[in-house]
Amino acid sequence: MTKTPETLNILNPDFRMPEHCGGDRWSILHGDSLQILRQFEPNSFDAIITDPPYASGGSNQTTKNRSTSEKYSSMSKEKALPDFDSDQMDQLSWMFWTAAWLQDARRIAKPGAPVCLFIDWRQLPAMTLALQWAGWTWRGVAVWDKVASRPQKGRFRQQSEYIVWGSNGKMPLERNVGCLPGVFRYPNPQNRIHVTEKPLQLMRDVVQICEPGGRILDPFAGAGTTVLAAVQEGYEAVGIEMSDAYFQRSTERLKTALESEVNQN
Ligand SMILES: C[S@@+](CC[C@H](N)C(=O)[O-])C[C@H]1O[C@@H](n2cnc3c(N)ncnc32)[C@H](O)[C@@H]1O
């Protein structure tokens, strides 16, 4: 039997399980994280690793209100990937929204569990505030160097995104995790299926912050990159994704990738 979060006893038994899909050591739930996170039992996760909507992409509300494909992709309209929600808030609303789900995420994380949050330069200060507001201990910022980026005359390139990280209280040095880098250098993936898809190898490196074999939660799963990376690195992973299109895309991707891995062995 496939072990879903339901059968792993980490979901409230009275909760009506939403649409979901899973396989050996992974599952993705289809729905709104702000509702679903509340349904997990305390101490369910060994790490929270996610790339939430940034609500960024412009210096004023009019530019931020554009669709995610307009803001984050240079593809033509015909080839554009599906848009996603929760990305048009102003900064204050986004900070409240982020603090709300981060508070719920902390309740279901084990003591000492690490949290890693992707973000861009514009929302970096707000993210560090939301993290602390939600009760997590902020421990640092790692850098994702995207290698290539648009040159800007007379300005620095916006070549990096960031990983704001911390822990649920004390993070003992005796954890069974080695020394991790502070800078990750990977170009954006080719042939993306999600408008803001992260490089798989980047996520395989980042999940190493979790103790071996632990259970990782990604509340904004997108194309399922974190979930796939986690399983490939020997962890168990649960993702949540609200968009119909990306729930379909992520689950198809995981089924194909992980089944073919099994077939190769
Ligand atoms: C930045 S993308 C994640 C991309 C992912 N890291 C990848 O590599 O494909 C954020 C995702 O969060 C989803 N999302 C937005 N609001 C959500 C919510 N309230 N609950 C669950 N998912 C949500 C969006 O549909 C989008 O796919």
PDBQT file of the ligand as one rigid body, heavy atoms in Angstrom, charges set to zero:
ROOT
HETATM    1  C1  LIG A 301       7.347  29.620  -6.761  1.00  0.00    +0.000 C 
HETATM    2  S1  LIG A 301       6.291  28.329  -7.150  1.00  0.00    +0.000 S 
HETATM    3  C2  LIG A 301       7.183  26.861  -6.660  1.00  0.00    +0.000 C 
HETATM    4  C3  LIG A 301       8.048  26.315  -7.755  1.00  0.00    +0.000 C 
HETATM    5  C4  LIG A 301       8.781  25.056  -7.347  1.00  0.00    +0.000 C 
HETATM    6  N1  LIG A 301       9.828  25.333  -6.416  1.00  0.00    +0.000 N 
HETATM    7  C5  LIG A 301       9.368  24.327  -8.550  1.00  0.00    +0.000 C 
HETATM    8  O1  LIG A 301      10.583  24.113  -8.630  1.00  0.00    +0.000 OA
HETATM    9  O2  LIG A 301       8.594  23.997  -9.439  1.00  0.00    +0.000 OA
HETATM   10  C6  LIG A 301       5.044  28.484  -5.932  1.00  0.00    +0.000 C 
HETATM   11  C7  LIG A 301       3.872  27.538  -6.092  1.00  0.00    +0.000 C 
HETATM   12  O3  LIG A 301       2.987  27.736  -4.993  1.00  0.00    +0.000 OA
HETATM   13  C8  LIG A 301       1.668  27.493  -5.426  1.00  0.00    +0.000 C 
HETATM   14  N2  LIG A 301       0.739  28.154  -4.498  1.00  0.00    +0.000 N 
HETATM   15  C9  LIG A 301       0.381  29.456  -4.442  1.00  0.00    +0.000 A 
HETATM   16  N3  LIG A 301      -0.433  29.684  -3.402  1.00  0.00    +0.000 NA
HETATM   17  C10 LIG A 301      -0.590  28.488  -2.770  1.00  0.00    +0.000 A 
HETATM   18  C11 LIG A 301      -1.304  28.077  -1.626  1.00  0.00    +0.000 A 
HETATM   19  N4  LIG A 301      -2.025  28.948  -0.884  1.00  0.00    +0.000 N 
HETATM   20  N5  LIG A 301      -1.252  26.773  -1.253  1.00  0.00    +0.000 NA
HETATM   21  C12 LIG A 301      -0.527  25.871  -1.983  1.00  0.00    +0.000 A 
HETATM   22  N6  LIG A 301       0.158  26.201  -3.091  1.00  0.00    +0.000 NA
HETATM   23  C13 LIG A 301       0.141  27.500  -3.481  1.00  0.00    +0.000 A 
HETATM   24  C14 LIG A 301       1.626  28.073  -6.831  1.00  0.00    +0.000 C 
HETATM   25  O4  LIG A 301       0.588  27.489  -7.592  1.00  0.00    +0.000 OA
HETATM   26  C15 LIG A 301       3.036  27.752  -7.352  1.00  0.00    +0.000 C 
HETATM   27  O5  LIG A 301       3.029  26.575  -8.135  1.00  0.00    +0.000 OA
ENDROOT
TORSDOF 0
